[in-house]
Amino acid sequence: MKQEVSRKHAVDRWALDDVVMTSEVTHPPKDFESLKEGPSEGVFVYGLYLDGCSWSTRENRMVDSEPKKLYNLLPVMFVTGVL
């Protein structure tokens, strides 16, 4: 993914060693089934589970998990590279 992003920004002279990955949970949260195509830059990551916490769609952040619920599905994340 870092290599793909640095190639797209070859005109701007982005070096692969300088590109840093950044990620954010999609807001509003997306389901895997609702994705029709990939982003123009970067990737969508899905299928990750949180252990001991959950994702609050209202607050757009991690919160304590519900009692006796060990694993919670994380909404789709957008991961890309930046300088």
Beta strands, then each sheet from edge to edge (+ up, - down):
strand 1: 20-25
strand 2: 43-45
strand 3: 49-51
strand 4: 53-56
strand 5: 61-64
strand 6: 71-73
strand 7: 77-82
sheet 1: 1+ 7- 2+
sheet 2: 3+ 6-
sheet 3: 4+ 5-
end
